[in-house]
Amino acid sequence: MKAFKLQNDKNGNSYFEEGTLPEYLDFNSERFNIQTKIEEYQKRKHTAPRYQYVITLKGKLKFTTSDGKSFIIEPGIILIAKDTVGEGHSWEIIDGNEWHRIYIIPTENTPDGFILNN
């Protein structure tokens, strides 16, 4: 499954990597929530509040990291957000006006399963 991972470099700047998740990934999670509300974070730089997976159910968004690079998230692409310090990232809806998503918060120190594209 296609995935993007937001991370911080040694200076705290956010950047992303493109890759995949394995065909089977099992981990314990602290929490799971669903959100459809569009909050004030859109288009404003912010960090991820914690290590989390974001699964988009509806919407197409452009994420931009503090290094100025962008990628597109839409249903079928998993976002692993680990940029919890520094300037962070921003996002904006680029198709429609809704973003329906699920957040899954793994327990602390759980490996993310991310496989970097070569």
Backbone as a printed PyTorch tensor [residue, N CA C, xyz], in Angstrom:
tensor([[[  0.8410,  -1.1630,   0.0000],
         [  0.0000,   0.0000,   0.0000],
         [  0.8960,   1.2390,   0.0000]],

        [[  0.5790,   2.1860,  -0.8620],
         [  1.3700,   3.4130,  -0.9790],
         [  1.2860,   4.2320,   0.3060]],

        [[  2.4280,   4.8300,   0.7030],
         [  2.4680,   5.6170,   1.9330],
         [  3.4750,   6.7570,   1.7980]],

        [[  3.2200,   7.8080,   2.5540],
         [  4.1670,   8.9080,   2.7310],
         [  4.4390,   9.0140,   4.2220]],

        [[  5.6900,   9.3230,   4.5580],
         [  6.0450,   9.5070,   5.9540],
         [  6.6210,  10.9000,   6.1510]],

        [[  6.0000,  11.6600,   7.0490],
         [  6.5010,  12.9680,   7.4540],
         [  7.4470,  12.7580,   8.6230]],

        [[  8.6270,  13.3840,   8.5480],
         [  9.6340,  13.2280,   9.5910],
         [ 10.3360,  14.5510,   9.8340]],

        [[ 11.2020,  14.5600,  10.8360],
         [ 12.0480,  15.7110,  11.1060],
         [ 13.4990,  15.3660,  10.8310]],

        [[ 14.2300,  16.3290,  10.2510],
         [ 15.6630,  16.1340,  10.1100],
         [ 16.3440,  16.5190,  11.4220]],

        [[ 17.6660,  16.4530,  11.4650],
         [ 18.3980,  16.7180,  12.7130],
         [ 18.2250,  18.1520,  13.2080]],

        [[ 17.7960,  19.0670,  12.3170],
         [ 17.5630,  20.4590,  12.7060],
         [ 16.1010,  20.7390,  13.0610]],

        [[ 15.2470,  19.7110,  12.9920],
         [ 13.8390,  19.8790,  13.3240],
         [ 12.9570,  20.2640,  12.1530]],

        [[ 13.5210,  20.3490,  10.9540],
         [ 12.7130,  20.6720,   9.7750],
         [ 11.9730,  19.4310,   9.2980]],

        [[ 10.7610,  19.6330,   8.7810],
         [ 10.0000,  18.4890,   8.2880],
         [ 10.3540,  18.1970,   6.8340]],

        [[ 10.3030,  16.9220,   6.5150],
         [ 10.4820,  16.4550,   5.1400],
         [  9.6660,  15.1780,   5.0020]],

        [[  9.4880,  14.7050,   3.7630],
         [  8.7310,  13.4780,   3.5810],
         [  9.5210,  12.4750,   2.7730]],

        [[  9.1350,  11.2230,   2.9610],
         [  9.6570,  10.1230,   2.1550],
         [  8.4610,   9.3930,   1.5700]],

        [[  8.6510,   8.8450,   0.3800],
         [  7.5970,   8.0720,  -0.2890],
         [  7.9630,   6.6070,  -0.2370]],

        [[  6.9810,   5.7780,   0.0460],
         [  7.2400,   4.3490,   0.1130],
         [  5.9580,   3.5570,   0.1600]],

        [[  6.0210,   2.4480,   0.8590],
         [  4.8760,   1.5540,   0.9840],
         [  4.7970,   1.0050,   2.4060]],

        [[  3.6830,   0.3780,   2.6880],
         [  3.5270,  -0.4090,   3.8950],
         [  3.4040,  -1.8630,   3.4660]],

        [[  3.8170,  -2.7950,   4.3030],
         [  3.7530,  -4.2090,   3.9080],
         [  2.3130,  -4.6750,   3.7220]],

        [[  2.1680,  -5.8280,   3.0810],
         [  0.8350,  -6.3860,   2.8460],
         [  0.1070,  -6.7000,   4.1400]],

        [[  0.8450,  -6.9510,   5.1890],
         [  0.2260,  -7.2140,   6.4900],
         [  1.0130,  -6.4520,   7.5520]],

        [[  0.3290,  -5.6140,   8.3070],
         [  0.9580,  -4.8410,   9.3760],
         [  0.0260,  -4.8710,  10.5770]],

        [[  0.5290,  -5.3290,  11.6920],
         [ -0.2730,  -5.4570,  12.8980],
         [  0.4660,  -4.7690,  14.0370]],

        [[ -0.2190,  -3.8680,  14.7510],
         [  0.3940,  -3.2220,  15.9060],
         [ -0.6960,  -2.8090,  16.8880]],

        [[ -0.2830,  -2.6250,  18.1200],
         [ -1.2050,  -2.1390,  19.1460],
         [ -1.3440,  -0.6390,  18.9960]],

        [[ -2.5410,  -0.1600,  19.2670],
         [ -2.7480,   1.2800,  19.1740],
         [ -3.3960,   1.7950,  20.4590]],

        [[ -3.0830,   3.0500,  20.7460],
         [ -3.6500,   3.7230,  21.9080],
         [ -5.0720,   4.1750,  21.6410]],

        [[ -5.2600,   4.6870,  20.4360],
         [ -6.5050,   5.3670,  20.1280],
         [ -6.8040,   5.3020,  18.6410]],

        [[ -8.0530,   5.5310,  18.3430],
         [ -8.5540,   5.5780,  16.9620],
         [ -9.6310,   6.6350,  16.9720]],

        [[ -9.5750,   7.5870,  16.0410],
         [-10.6910,   8.5300,  15.9440],
         [-10.9550,   8.8920,  14.4950]],

        [[-12.1680,   9.3390,  14.2570],
         [-12.6150,   9.7410,  12.9280],
         [-12.8520,  11.2430,  12.9640]],

        [[-12.4640,  11.9110,  11.9000],
         [-12.6670,  13.3550,  11.8750],
         [-13.0820,  13.8020,  10.4770]],

        [[-14.0590,  14.6830,  10.4410],
         [-14.4630,  15.2910,   9.1760],
         [-14.3540,  16.8030,   9.2490]],

        [[-14.2220,  17.3380,  10.4410],
         [-14.1160,  18.7830,  10.6230],
         [-12.8220,  19.2920,   9.9910]],

        [[-12.9350,  20.4100,   9.3000],
         [-11.7550,  21.0730,   8.7460],
         [-11.3710,  22.1580,   9.7360]],

        [[-10.2170,  22.0000,  10.3370],
         [ -9.8160,  22.9540,  11.3470],
         [ -8.9110,  24.0390,  10.7780]],

        [[ -8.5410,  24.9580,  11.6170],
         [ -7.7450,  26.1240,  11.2180],
         [ -6.3470,  25.7720,  10.7260]],

        [[ -5.9240,  24.5120,  10.8940],
         [ -4.5770,  24.1350,  10.4640],
         [ -4.3920,  24.1870,   8.9530]],

        [[ -5.4690,  24.1010,   8.2030],
         [ -5.3280,  24.0990,   6.7520],
         [ -4.5290,  25.3260,   6.3070]],

        [[ -3.5390,  25.0990,   5.4820],
         [ -2.6640,  26.1120,   4.8850],
         [ -1.7130,  26.7800,   5.8830]],

        [[ -1.7670,  26.4040,   7.1570],
         [ -0.8780,  26.9780,   8.1530],
         [  0.0820,  25.8850,   8.6300]],

        [[  1.3510,  26.2080,   8.7370],
         [  2.3180,  25.2090,   9.1610],
         [  2.0750,  24.8090,  10.6100]],

        [[  2.1820,  23.5030,  10.8510],
         [  1.9930,  22.9380,  12.1800],
         [  2.6780,  21.5780,  12.2410]],

        [[  2.9780,  21.1320,  13.4270],
         [  3.5590,  19.8070,  13.5990],
         [  2.4480,  18.7890,  13.8210]],

        [[  2.7900,  17.5350,  13.6450],
         [  1.8610,  16.4740,  14.0380],
         [  1.8070,  16.4690,  15.5610]],

        [[  0.6320,  16.2890,  16.1540],
         [  0.5340,  16.3230,  17.6130],
         [  1.1810,  15.1150,  18.2910]],

        [[  1.4160,  14.0770,  17.5040],
         [  1.9980,  12.8210,  17.9980],
         [  2.2660,  11.9410,  16.7820]],

        [[  2.9830,  10.8800,  16.9570],
         [  3.1680,   9.8690,  15.9100],
         [  1.7990,   9.2610,  15.6320]],

        [[  1.3680,   9.3220,  14.3710],
         [  0.0460,   8.8160,  14.0290],
         [ -0.0370,   8.4360,  12.5540]],

        [[ -0.9450,   7.5310,  12.2710],
         [ -1.3060,   7.1880,  10.8950],
         [ -2.5590,   7.9760,  10.5640]],

        [[ -2.6130,   8.4960,   9.3490],
         [ -3.7830,   9.2220,   8.8910],
         [ -4.2740,   8.5240,   7.6220]],

        [[ -5.4880,   8.0240,   7.6810],
         [ -6.0730,   7.3110,   6.5480],
         [ -7.1910,   8.1760,   5.9880]],

        [[ -7.0180,   8.6310,   4.7630],
         [ -8.0140,   9.4780,   4.1060],
         [ -9.1050,   8.6120,   3.5050]],

        [[-10.3400,   8.9230,   3.8590],
         [-11.5030,   8.2410,   3.3000],
         [-12.1210,   9.0410,   2.1610]],

        [[-12.0480,  10.3720,   2.2670],
         [-12.6230,  11.2540,   1.2510],
         [-11.8060,  12.5340,   1.2310]],

        [[-11.4810,  12.9860,   0.0330],
         [-10.7380,  14.2280,  -0.1290],
         [ -9.4170,  14.0070,  -0.8550]],

        [[ -8.9310,  15.0790,  -1.4190],
         [ -7.6260,  15.0800,  -2.0860],
         [ -6.8930,  16.3130,  -1.5730]],

        [[ -5.7040,  16.0910,  -1.0090],
         [ -4.9830,  17.1720,  -0.3430],
         [ -3.5400,  17.2590,  -0.8110]],

        [[ -3.0260,  18.4610,  -0.7490],
         [ -1.6040,  18.6880,  -1.0020],
         [ -0.9580,  19.0240,   0.3300]],

        [[  0.0360,  18.2420,   0.7120],
         [  0.8320,  18.4950,   1.9040],
         [  2.1430,  19.1290,   1.4720]],

        [[  2.5980,  20.1310,   2.2040],
         [  3.8710,  20.7900,   1.9310],
         [  4.6870,  20.7800,   3.2130]],

        [[  5.9350,  20.3240,   3.1050],
         [  6.8190,  20.2430,   4.2590],
         [  7.6510,  21.5100,   4.3830]],

        [[  8.3590,  21.6620,   5.4960],
         [  9.1150,  22.8930,   5.7280],
         [ 10.2740,  23.0610,   4.7580]],

        [[ 10.6370,  22.0070,   4.0350],
         [ 11.6680,  22.1530,   3.0020],
         [ 11.0720,  22.6260,   1.6720]],

        [[  9.7580,  22.8940,   1.6440],
         [  9.0990,  23.4370,   0.4590],
         [  8.6200,  22.4040,  -0.5480]],

        [[  8.8490,  21.1230,  -0.2830],
         [  8.4170,  20.0720,  -1.2020],
         [  7.0000,  19.6250,  -0.8590]],

        [[  6.2840,  19.1290,  -1.8760],
         [  4.8770,  18.7550,  -1.7080],
         [  4.5940,  17.3530,  -2.2150]],

        [[  3.5020,  16.7910,  -1.7090],
         [  2.9940,  15.5040,  -2.1790],
         [  1.4810,  15.5170,  -2.0370]],

        [[  0.8250,  14.5870,  -2.7210],
         [ -0.6370,  14.5050,  -2.7450],
         [ -1.0930,  13.2780,  -1.9490]],

        [[ -2.1080,  13.4990,  -1.1170],
         [ -2.7640,  12.4160,  -0.3680],
         [ -4.2060,  12.3340,  -0.8560]],

        [[ -4.6630,  11.1130,  -1.0740],
         [ -6.0580,  10.8540,  -1.4330],
         [ -6.4000,   9.4570,  -0.9380]],

        [[ -7.6590,   9.0440,  -0.9960],
         [ -8.0050,   7.7080,  -0.5220],
         [ -7.1080,   6.6430,  -1.1470]],

        [[ -6.6710,   5.7130,  -0.3140],
         [ -5.7880,   4.6460,  -0.7760],
         [ -4.3240,   4.9080,  -0.4810]],

        [[ -3.9940,   6.0950,   0.0220],
         [ -2.6170,   6.4370,   0.3840],
         [ -2.5900,   6.7120,   1.8870]],

        [[ -1.6660,   6.0760,   2.5860],
         [ -1.5480,   6.2310,   4.0300],
         [ -0.4960,   7.2920,   4.3370]],

        [[ -0.7920,   8.1450,   5.3000],
         [  0.1630,   9.1380,   5.7820],
         [  0.6190,   8.7190,   7.1730]],

        [[  1.9310,   8.6290,   7.3560],
         [  2.5020,   8.3840,   8.6740],
         [  3.1120,   9.7070,   9.1150]],

        [[  2.5180,  10.3120,  10.1290],
         [  2.9580,  11.6310,  10.5820],
         [  3.8640,  11.4740,  11.7960]],

        [[  5.1330,  11.8540,  11.6170],
         [  6.1100,  11.7660,  12.7060],
         [  6.8950,  13.0720,  12.8420]],

        [[  6.4450,  14.1330,  12.2080],
         [  7.1340,  15.4290,  12.3150],
         [  6.5490,  16.2070,  13.4930]],

        [[  6.9740,  15.8490,  14.6730],
         [  6.3620,  16.3460,  15.9010],
         [  7.0850,  17.5470,  16.5170]],

        [[  8.1430,  18.0190,  15.9000],
         [  8.8730,  19.1930,  16.3970],
         [  9.1530,  20.1360,  15.2310]],

        [[  9.6000,  21.3300,  15.5350],
         [  9.9950,  22.2740,  14.4960],
         [  8.8250,  22.9890,  13.8560]],

        [[  9.0560,  23.4100,  12.6170],
         [  8.0830,  24.1980,  11.8640],
         [  6.8790,  23.3740,  11.4120]],

        [[  7.1180,  22.1430,  11.0450],
         [  6.0300,  21.2570,  10.6360],
         [  5.6780,  21.3460,   9.1630]],

        [[  4.4480,  21.0140,   8.8690],
         [  3.9350,  20.9180,   7.5030],
         [  2.6340,  21.7030,   7.4100]],

        [[  2.1680,  21.8880,   6.1880],
         [  0.8470,  22.4620,   5.9630],
         [  0.1160,  21.5710,   4.9740]],

        [[ -1.1740,  21.7420,   4.9020],
         [ -1.9700,  21.0040,   3.9280],
         [ -3.1040,  21.8810,   3.4320]],

        [[ -3.5690,  21.5380,   2.2430],
         [ -4.7390,  22.2190,   1.7060],
         [ -5.5270,  21.2520,   0.8480]],

        [[ -6.8350,  21.3720,   0.9060],
         [ -7.7090,  20.5450,   0.0770],
         [ -7.6230,  21.0790,  -1.3470]],

        [[ -7.3740,  20.1870,  -2.2950],
         [ -7.2340,  20.6300,  -3.6870],
         [ -8.3570,  20.1120,  -4.5850]],

        [[ -9.2340,  19.2810,  -4.0390],
         [-10.3660,  18.7830,  -4.8080],
         [-11.5510,  18.6520,  -3.8560]],

        [[-12.5730,  19.4440,  -4.0480],
         [-13.7310,  19.4340,  -3.1690],
         [-13.4980,  20.3220,  -1.9610]],

        [[-14.2990,  20.0970,  -0.9290],
         [-14.1520,  20.9110,   0.2770],
         [-14.2840,  20.0890,   1.5550]],

        [[-14.1050,  18.7690,   1.4450],
         [-14.2080,  17.8930,   2.6000],
         [-12.9880,  16.9890,   2.7030]],

        [[-12.6120,  16.7070,   3.9470],
         [-11.5550,  15.7310,   4.2140],
         [-12.0510,  14.8270,   5.3360]],

        [[-12.4080,  13.6100,   4.9900],
         [-12.8330,  12.6170,   5.9690],
         [-11.6380,  11.7030,   6.2000]],

        [[-11.2640,  11.5430,   7.4780],
         [-10.0700,  10.7770,   7.7590],
         [-10.1880,  10.0480,   9.0850]],

        [[ -9.3500,   9.0350,   9.2040],
         [ -9.2210,   8.2460,  10.4160],
         [ -7.8010,   8.4280,  10.9300]],

        [[ -7.6770,   8.6580,  12.2280],
         [ -6.3770,   8.7110,  12.8860],
         [ -6.2120,   7.4460,  13.7200]],

        [[ -5.0770,   6.8130,  13.5530],
         [ -4.7210,   5.6670,  14.3850],
         [ -3.4220,   6.0370,  15.0860]],

        [[ -3.4340,   5.9880,  16.4060],
         [ -2.2810,   6.3840,  17.1950],
         [ -1.6520,   5.1210,  17.7760]],

        [[ -0.4910,   4.7190,  17.2350],
         [  0.1780,   3.5130,  17.7520],
         [  0.6790,   3.7350,  19.1770]],

        [[  0.8400,   2.6570,  19.9100],
         [  1.4550,   2.7800,  21.2230],
         [  2.8990,   3.2280,  21.0470]],

        [[  3.4410,   3.8390,  22.0750],
         [  4.7770,   4.4230,  22.0210],
         [  5.8230,   3.3980,  21.5870]],

        [[  6.7570,   3.8500,  20.7650],
         [  7.8860,   3.0590,  20.2610],
         [  7.4940,   1.9360,  19.3120]],

        [[  6.2820,   1.9480,  18.7910],
         [  5.8710,   0.9450,  17.8110],
         [  6.5250,   1.2520,  16.4680]],

        [[  7.2370,   0.2850,  15.8660],
         [  7.8100,   0.5260,  14.5190],
         [  6.6980,   0.8400,  13.5240]],

        [[  6.9900,   1.7400,  12.5710],
         [  5.9410,   2.1690,  11.6340],
         [  5.7330,   1.2570,  10.4420]],

        [[  6.6270,   0.3180,  10.1850],
         [  6.4580,  -0.6200,   9.0830],
         [  6.7470,  -0.0300,   7.7090]],

        [[  7.1500,   1.2190,   7.6430],
         [  7.3660,   1.9340,   6.3910],
         [  8.5400,   1.3290,   5.6110]],

        [[  8.3270,   1.1350,   4.3060],
         [  9.3620,   0.6330,   3.4080],
         [  9.6500,   1.7340,   2.3860]],

        [[ 10.8260,   2.3150,   2.4460],
         [ 11.2140,   3.4140,   1.5740],
         [ 11.3540,   2.9520,   0.1380]],

        [[ 10.7950,   3.7380,  -0.8070],
         [ 11.0060,   3.4550,  -2.2270],
         [ 12.4590,   3.6950,  -2.5840]],

        [[ 12.9760,   2.8870,  -3.4670],
         [ 14.3690,   3.0690,  -3.9280],
         [ 14.4310,   3.9490,  -5.1310]]])
